Every structure is written in structure tokens, then in C-alpha cells.
Amino acid sequence: GKVLKVFPERNKVLVEGINFVKKHRRQTRQDRQGGILTVEEPIDLSNVMLVCPRCGQATRVGRTKIEGYRWSVRVCKKCGEIIDKV
């Protein structure tokens, strides 16, 4: 799914269509109906994987030094494609 919102202070992300939770809500007098609501909750940042642009699979990310670049670059662990320059 797509990342909808990032919470850096809590190290969590809200991903579209993932981690639905049922919340039980009591009815109030101010026109709010009670019942069971289905809400998306954020998941931990460590559980999110990057999709490689070349192979199209969810992959871990490695770092490597390449000649001609001053800094290290992120690399797909499955196919070795350079993801972006950091």
C-alpha cells in the first residue's frame, strides 16, 4: 500500500489498507452514533519495506560505496540496482 502519513516522533507510518482495528464507540448526545468502527492504525517503521523500481519486489536496502560518488548509495538487496543517491 501507499504511505499516507509518517509519525517520526513515534517511529510509525500509516499505510493504506493495512492494520485495521475495530474501535467500540459509545453514543453521545451530540449526534454521534455509537457502534463498532473500523479504523486504520499506524504500524512500526521497521515493518515497512521499500519496493525496488527495477525488479518491482519488496526488498531490504543495503548501502555501498561506488566510485565517482562522494557518499554511499542505497542498493536493492535482491537485484543490486541503485535505488537513489544519499
Backbone as JSON Lines, residues from 0, in Angstrom:
{"i":0,"aa":"G","n":[0.8,-1.19,0.0],"ca":[0.0,0.0,0.0],"c":[0.85,1.25,0.0]}
{"i":1,"aa":"K","n":[0.19,2.36,-0.1],"ca":[0.88,3.65,-0.12],"c":[0.97,4.21,1.3]}
{"i":2,"aa":"V","n":[2.07,4.89,1.58],"ca":[2.25,5.54,2.88],"c":[1.42,6.82,2.88]}
{"i":3,"aa":"L","n":[0.48,6.91,3.81],"ca":[-0.4,8.08,3.88],"c":[0.15,9.16,4.8]}
{"i":4,"aa":"K","n":[0.75,8.75,5.91],"ca":[1.25,9.72,6.88],"c":[2.41,9.1,7.66]}
{"i":5,"aa":"V","n":[3.37,9.94,8.03],"ca":[4.54,9.49,8.79],"c":[4.53,10.18,10.15]}
{"i":6,"aa":"F","n":[4.79,9.41,11.2],"ca":[4.88,9.94,12.56],"c":[6.31,9.73,13.05]}
{"i":7,"aa":"P","n":[7.25,10.65,12.73],"ca":[8.66,10.42,13.06],"c":[8.95,10.39,14.56]}
{"i":8,"aa":"E","n":[8.17,11.11,15.36],"ca":[8.43,11.12,16.8],"c":[8.08,9.79,17.45]}
{"i":9,"aa":"R","n":[7.17,9.01,16.83],"ca":[6.78,7.7,17.35],"c":[7.36,6.55,16.54]}
{"i":10,"aa":"N","n":[8.11,6.85,15.45],"ca":[8.66,5.84,14.53],"c":[7.57,4.94,13.97]}
{"i":11,"aa":"K","n":[6.48,5.56,13.49],"ca":[5.37,4.82,12.92],"c":[4.94,5.46,11.61]}
{"i":12,"aa":"V","n":[4.29,4.64,10.75],"ca":[3.74,5.14,9.5],"c":[2.32,4.6,9.33]}
{"i":13,"aa":"L","n":[1.49,5.37,8.66],"ca":[0.13,4.96,8.34],"c":[0.12,4.52,6.89]}
{"i":14,"aa":"V","n":[-0.15,3.23,6.66],"ca":[-0.12,2.66,5.32],"c":[-1.55,2.35,4.89]}
{"i":15,"aa":"E","n":[-1.87,2.69,3.65],"ca":[-3.21,2.5,3.11],"c":[-3.57,1.01,3.05]}
{"i":16,"aa":"G","n":[-4.7,0.64,3.66],"ca":[-5.22,-0.72,3.58],"c":[-4.55,-1.72,4.51]}
{"i":17,"aa":"I","n":[-3.74,-1.25,5.46],"ca":[-3.02,-2.14,6.37],"c":[-3.39,-1.8,7.81]}
{"i":18,"aa":"N","n":[-3.46,-2.83,8.67],"ca":[-3.65,-2.69,10.12],"c":[-4.97,-2.03,10.48]}
{"i":19,"aa":"F","n":[-6.07,-2.68,10.11],"ca":[-7.39,-2.2,10.51],"c":[-7.7,-2.68,11.92]}
{"i":20,"aa":"V","n":[-8.25,-1.78,12.75],"ca":[-8.58,-2.08,14.14],"c":[-10.04,-1.7,14.36]}
{"i":21,"aa":"K","n":[-10.75,-2.51,15.16],"ca":[-12.14,-2.2,15.49],"c":[-12.18,-1.45,16.81]}
{"i":22,"aa":"K","n":[-12.82,-0.28,16.79],"ca":[-12.96,0.55,17.98],"c":[-14.44,0.55,18.38]}
{"i":23,"aa":"H","n":[-14.7,0.34,19.66],"ca":[-16.06,0.37,20.18],"c":[-16.33,1.77,20.71]}
{"i":24,"aa":"R","n":[-17.34,2.44,20.14],"ca":[-17.62,3.82,20.49],"c":[-19.01,3.92,21.11]}
{"i":25,"aa":"R","n":[-19.08,4.64,22.22],"ca":[-20.36,4.85,22.89],"c":[-21.09,6.02,22.25]}
{"i":26,"aa":"Q","n":[-22.41,5.93,22.2],"ca":[-23.21,7.01,21.65],"c":[-23.2,8.21,22.59]}
{"i":27,"aa":"T","n":[-23.15,9.42,22.0],"ca":[-23.2,10.64,22.8],"c":[-24.46,11.42,22.43]}
{"i":28,"aa":"R","n":[-24.73,12.45,23.18],"ca":[-25.92,13.25,22.92],"c":[-25.74,14.18,21.73]}
{"i":29,"aa":"Q","n":[-24.5,14.48,21.36],"ca":[-24.25,15.45,20.29],"c":[-24.24,14.78,18.91]}
{"i":30,"aa":"D","n":[-25.25,14.05,18.57],"ca":[-25.47,13.47,17.24],"c":[-24.38,12.49,16.8]}
{"i":31,"aa":"R","n":[-23.63,11.91,17.71],"ca":[-22.64,10.91,17.3],"c":[-23.21,9.54,17.61]}
{"i":32,"aa":"Q","n":[-23.34,8.72,16.58],"ca":[-23.92,7.4,16.73],"c":[-22.89,6.43,17.28]}
{"i":33,"aa":"G","n":[-23.29,5.57,18.18],"ca":[-22.4,4.57,18.75],"c":[-22.32,3.34,17.87]}
{"i":34,"aa":"G","n":[-21.4,2.45,18.21],"ca":[-21.26,1.21,17.47],"c":[-19.8,0.81,17.35]}
{"i":35,"aa":"I","n":[-19.55,-0.12,16.44],"ca":[-18.19,-0.61,16.21],"c":[-17.67,0.03,14.94]}
{"i":36,"aa":"L","n":[-16.56,0.78,15.04],"ca":[-15.95,1.46,13.9],"c":[-14.68,0.73,13.5]}
{"i":37,"aa":"T","n":[-14.39,0.68,12.21],"ca":[-13.14,0.12,11.71],"c":[-12.22,1.28,11.35]}
{"i":38,"aa":"V","n":[-11.04,1.32,11.97],"ca":[-10.1,2.44,11.82],"c":[-8.73,1.89,11.45]}
{"i":39,"aa":"E","n":[-8.0,2.62,10.59],"ca":[-6.62,2.25,10.28],"c":[-5.71,2.79,11.36]}
{"i":40,"aa":"E","n":[-4.8,1.96,11.85],"ca":[-3.83,2.37,12.85],"c":[-2.44,2.34,12.24]}
{"i":41,"aa":"P","n":[-1.53,3.19,12.72],"ca":[-0.16,3.17,12.18],"c":[0.59,1.91,12.6]}
{"i":42,"aa":"I","n":[1.56,1.51,11.76],"ca":[2.42,0.37,12.07],"c":[3.84,0.88,12.29]}
{"i":43,"aa":"D","n":[4.67,0.04,12.9],"ca":[6.03,0.43,13.2],"c":[6.83,0.58,11.91]}
{"i":44,"aa":"L","n":[7.73,1.53,11.92],"ca":[8.54,1.84,10.74],"c":[9.41,0.67,10.32]}
{"i":45,"aa":"S","n":[9.81,-0.18,11.26],"ca":[10.66,-1.31,10.93],"c":[9.92,-2.38,10.13]}
{"i":46,"aa":"N","n":[8.6,-2.35,10.1],"ca":[7.81,-3.34,9.37],"c":[7.49,-2.91,7.95]}
{"i":47,"aa":"V","n":[8.03,-1.78,7.5],"ca":[7.76,-1.26,6.16],"c":[8.97,-1.55,5.28]}
{"i":48,"aa":"M","n":[8.72,-2.06,4.06],"ca":[9.81,-2.36,3.13],"c":[9.67,-1.49,1.89]}
{"i":49,"aa":"L","n":[10.8,-1.22,1.25],"ca":[10.85,-0.42,0.04],"c":[10.62,-1.32,-1.17]}
{"i":50,"aa":"V","n":[9.94,-0.82,-2.2],"ca":[9.74,-1.55,-3.44],"c":[10.8,-1.09,-4.43]}
{"i":51,"aa":"C","n":[11.55,-2.05,-4.96],"ca":[12.62,-1.74,-5.91],"c":[12.02,-1.29,-7.24]}
{"i":52,"aa":"P","n":[12.53,-0.2,-7.83],"ca":[11.98,0.27,-9.1],"c":[12.29,-0.67,-10.27]}
{"i":53,"aa":"R","n":[13.37,-1.45,-10.19],"ca":[13.74,-2.33,-11.3],"c":[13.04,-3.68,-11.23]}
{"i":54,"aa":"C","n":[13.14,-4.38,-10.09],"ca":[12.56,-5.72,-10.01],"c":[11.11,-5.71,-9.51]}
{"i":55,"aa":"G","n":[10.65,-4.6,-8.92],"ca":[9.26,-4.48,-8.51],"c":[8.89,-5.29,-7.28]}
{"i":56,"aa":"Q","n":[9.88,-5.76,-6.51],"ca":[9.61,-6.57,-5.33],"c":[9.94,-5.78,-4.07]}
{"i":57,"aa":"A","n":[9.28,-6.14,-2.99],"ca":[9.62,-5.55,-1.7],"c":[10.98,-6.08,-1.29]}
{"i":58,"aa":"T","n":[11.88,-5.2,-0.9],"ca":[13.25,-5.61,-0.65],"c":[13.85,-4.88,0.53]}
{"i":59,"aa":"R","n":[14.89,-5.49,1.09],"ca":[15.7,-4.79,2.08],"c":[16.64,-3.86,1.33]}
{"i":60,"aa":"V","n":[17.18,-2.9,2.05],"ca":[18.05,-1.91,1.43],"c":[19.44,-2.03,2.03]}
{"i":61,"aa":"G","n":[20.45,-2.04,1.16],"ca":[21.83,-2.05,1.61],"c":[22.51,-0.75,1.2]}
{"i":62,"aa":"R","n":[23.7,-0.54,1.72],"ca":[24.48,0.65,1.36],"c":[25.81,0.18,0.8]}
{"i":63,"aa":"T","n":[26.29,0.89,-0.22],"ca":[27.59,0.57,-0.79],"c":[28.24,1.85,-1.32]}
{"i":64,"aa":"K","n":[29.55,1.83,-1.38],"ca":[30.31,2.95,-1.94],"c":[30.6,2.64,-3.4]}
{"i":65,"aa":"I","n":[30.39,3.63,-4.26],"ca":[30.64,3.48,-5.69],"c":[31.61,4.58,-6.11]}
{"i":66,"aa":"E","n":[32.54,4.22,-6.99],"ca":[33.5,5.22,-7.47],"c":[32.77,6.34,-8.19]}
{"i":67,"aa":"G","n":[33.22,7.55,-7.99],"ca":[32.61,8.7,-8.63],"c":[31.57,9.39,-7.77]}
{"i":68,"aa":"Y","n":[31.09,8.7,-6.73],"ca":[30.14,9.3,-5.8],"c":[30.86,9.62,-4.5]}
{"i":69,"aa":"R","n":[30.49,10.74,-3.92],"ca":[31.13,11.15,-2.67],"c":[30.6,10.37,-1.47]}
{"i":70,"aa":"W","n":[29.3,10.07,-1.48],"ca":[28.66,9.36,-0.38],"c":[28.25,7.96,-0.81]}
{"i":71,"aa":"S","n":[27.79,7.18,0.16],"ca":[27.31,5.85,-0.17],"c":[25.93,5.94,-0.82]}
{"i":72,"aa":"V","n":[25.56,4.9,-1.54],"ca":[24.26,4.87,-2.22],"c":[23.45,3.71,-1.66]}
{"i":73,"aa":"R","n":[22.12,3.82,-1.75],"ca":[21.24,2.74,-1.33],"c":[21.09,1.76,-2.49]}
{"i":74,"aa":"V","n":[21.13,0.46,-2.16],"ca":[21.13,-0.58,-3.18],"c":[20.09,-1.63,-2.81]}
{"i":75,"aa":"C","n":[19.36,-2.14,-3.83],"ca":[18.41,-3.23,-3.65],"c":[19.19,-4.5,-3.32]}
{"i":76,"aa":"K","n":[18.8,-5.23,-2.27],"ca":[19.48,-6.45,-1.87],"c":[19.18,-7.62,-2.81]}
{"i":77,"aa":"K","n":[18.07,-7.57,-3.56],"ca":[17.71,-8.68,-4.43],"c":[18.35,-8.6,-5.8]}
{"i":78,"aa":"C","n":[18.37,-7.4,-6.41],"ca":[18.89,-7.3,-7.78],"c":[20.14,-6.44,-7.89]}
{"i":79,"aa":"G","n":[20.49,-5.69,-6.84],"ca":[21.7,-4.87,-6.87],"c":[21.53,-3.52,-7.53]}
{"i":80,"aa":"E","n":[20.33,-3.13,-7.87],"ca":[20.05,-1.85,-8.52],"c":[20.25,-0.7,-7.54]}
{"i":81,"aa":"I","n":[20.84,0.39,-8.02],"ca":[20.98,1.59,-7.19],"c":[19.6,2.24,-7.08]}
{"i":82,"aa":"I","n":[19.13,2.42,-5.85],"ca":[17.79,2.99,-5.64],"c":[17.85,4.5,-5.72]}
{"i":83,"aa":"D","n":[18.75,5.12,-4.99],"ca":[18.94,6.57,-5.09],"c":[20.26,6.93,-4.45]}
{"i":84,"aa":"K","n":[20.71,8.12,-4.76],"ca":[21.94,8.62,-4.16],"c":[21.59,9.33,-2.87]}
{"i":85,"aa":"V","n":[22.29,9.01,-1.8],"ca":[22.02,9.63,-0.5],"c":[23.0,10.75,-0.27]}
